[in-house]
């Protein structure tokens, strides 16, 4: 058993320019905001973000010009509207967007976990998604003869997952609303866990095993202003403050204040 605890600064060094980065959590819940803010202090750029959903934490990276390509099902702030910097840069054509759905990401990660180049499914049959994603092929099922979509494997260089509690060895509990964090923790080449609380050792049941974890960072309030049950709820006032700052073209001032 290896003690994998480290600091935010050292953990951020594991993420390199040009990497494919996945951020755990779901919408405005349990997002790894603290490590994203730490990453903004570095020179890392040209990232590909591959997220099941993208929200506040992704918008910080996008607005700071660190993201070259976004692959996601959704980028927004739930009832607060679309993510403002994503909307601005995507509309201006300054952000490469690759259309994904729950099916393409889930099947793509399954393919990676299985060690194959694709995973078949019927999720896009009869939709226009195949027109905007010519890289995704339709093949005949060799057993039934019916057409299936060959979803390509999704490669992840680094996954960052925020947990309510973890131990020094990388085992973690997510306490519900798992999103695809378990799959990310197994598929990514490097896995960083930030946690509200670090204990010496966790007993079962565990949602994440430390065997695949590279680093563990003690990070109280590491998901704020998104929520992290049972530690704190969503801070809607801070989300509104962020939206107002973006609307007033003060994104850089907001980032400067939040990364001191």
N, C-alpha and C positions, 0 to 999 in steps of 0.2 A: 504494500500500500504506500503510495507516494503522496506526500503533502503537496498539493497543487496550488496553494494560496499564493496570490501575488497582488500587486497594486493595479489601479486603473491605468496608470502611466505605462507600466510594463505590459499589461494586457493589450493596450492599444498598439504597441509595437509589433504585435503578431499579425496585424492587418496591413497588407502592402498595397501600393497603388496598382490598379488594374485587376484586383481580386474580385471574385464573385462573393458577395456578402449577403447573408440571410439574417434577418432580425426577428427574434422570437416574439411570442405574445400574439395578441389578436386585437385589431382595431385600437381602442384606447385602454386596453388592459394589459398590464405586465410587459410593457415595452422596455428595452434596455437603454433608457434615455441617458443615464449617467455616462455610460461608456461611449455613446454617440457624441456627447459633449466633449469627452476627453479626446476622441478621434478628431474633432474639429480643431484641436490645438496642434495637430500634426500637419504634415504636408501631403498626406494620403489623398489621392484623387483618382479619377477615371474608374470609379467603382461600378460594378454591375450589382444592382440590388435585386435579389430574388426573394420576394416575400409573398406569403399567402395573402396577407393584406398589409398595406402600408399606411402609416398614419403620421402623427406628430413627429416621431423620432426620424422617420424617413424624410419628412419635409425639411427638417433642419439640414440634413446632408444634401438634399437636392438644392435648397436655397443657397447653400454655401458653395455650390458649384463642384461638389465632390463626386457627383453621380453622373456617369456617362450614359448608362442604360438602366431602365427600370423594367423589370419583369414582375407583374403582380396582377391580382384579380381586381384590386380596388385601392385607391389612394385618397383618403379623406379623413374627416374628423367626426364621423357619425352625425349626430343631430346638429353639429356646428357647421356642417357643410363640407365642401371639398377642401383638400389641403391647399392653402393659398399659393405657396411657392411652386408646388407641382403644377397647379393650374396655369400660373404665369409662364413658366418655362416651357411647359408642354405646348401651350397655345402659340408661343413664339418659335416653336420648332427647335429649341435649344436642348431638348432632352429626348434621347432615343427611347421609344416605347415599344415593347414587345408584348403583344396581347397574350395573357395567360388566363386560365380559369382554374377553379378548384381541381377539375379533372386532370388538366395538363400538368399541374404541379404535383399533385398526389401520385399520378401514374409515373411521372418523371422521376420522382424520388424513389418510388418502388423499383424502378428499373436500375437505378444506381445501387440500391441495397441488394438487388439480385445479381449485380455484376453483369448486366446485359445492356445493349444499346438502346432498347426501347421496351415499352410495356403496352400491350394492346388494350383497347377499350372502345366503347361506343359513344363516348361523351360528346363528340363533335359531329357525329353523323347527322346530316340534314341541316347544318347551320352554315353561316357565312364565315365562320372562324377559319375554315380551311383556305378561304380566299386570301385572308390577311396573314396567314402563316403557311406560305408555300413550302417551308422546311418540314412541316408535319405531313406525313404520307398516309394514304389509305391503302391497306393491303387486304388480301383475301385470307380469312381464317383457314388454315390448311385442313381443319377438321370439319368445319361446318360449311365452308365455301362462302360464308357471309362476309361483307366488308367490315373491317375494323380499323380504327385509327391507331397508328403506331406512334405513341407519344414518346419523344426522345428523352433519354436519361437527362436528369437535371444535375449538373455538377456544382457543388458548393465548396468554395475554398475555406470560408470561415463562417461559423454560425455563432451569434451572440444570444444567449437566453437568460432572461432574468427570472429568478426563482424566489419564492418566499423564504425558503430555508434550504441550506446545503451543508455538507460536511467538507472537511479539508481535502478529501479525496475526490470530490466532484460528484458524489451521489446527491441527488436533489429531489425535493418534493415540489410539485407545481400546484397542488390543492385545487384541482378542477380547471375547466376551460383550457385544455391542453393544446388547442390549435394543432399545429403539426410539429411541435417542439420535440417530441420523442423521435420522430423520423429525421428531423434536422440533426439531432444529436448523434445519430448513427450514420448519416450520409455525409456530413461535412468532414473535410480533412482536418480542420482545427475547430474545436468547440470551446467557447469561453462562457462560463457561467458567472453572472453577477448575482449576488444574493442579499436579501435583507438581513439575514442572520446566518452566521457560520458556526456550526457546532463541531465538536471533536469527531463524532461519528453518528450516522443516522441508521436507524433500524428500518426494516420493511414496514409498510409498503413504500416503494420508491417508484416515481415516474421516470426518473433518469438515472442511469448507472454511470459511475465515475470512470469506467473503463475507457469510454470514448471521449472523455473530457480532457482538454489540454491545460486549462487554467481556471481557477476559482478566485473571485474577487469579492471580499466583503464590501457591500455597497448599500448601506441603509438609505432608504428613500431613493433607490436607484432607478425606479420606474416613474417617479414624479415628473410631470403633473398627470401622467396616466395613472391608473389605479393598480393596486397590488393587494388583493385579498389575502389575509384579513388585516393587513397593516394600515392601509389608508385608501380612501375612495378617490375617484377622479376629481381633480381640481379644475372645475369648469371655469372659474375666474381667470386662472392662468392661461387656459386655452383661448379664452376671449381676448386676453391681453396680447397673446401672440398674434391672433387674427388682426387685431387693431394695429399692431406694429407693422405687419405686412401690408395692410391696406394703406398705411401712411408712408410706405416706402422706407421703413426704419428696421428692416430685417437685420441688417448688419449691426445696428446698435443693440438690438435684442440679443443677438448671438454674443456680442462682446460682453454684455452684462451677465449673461448666463454661463459663460465659460471662464470667468475670472478665477 
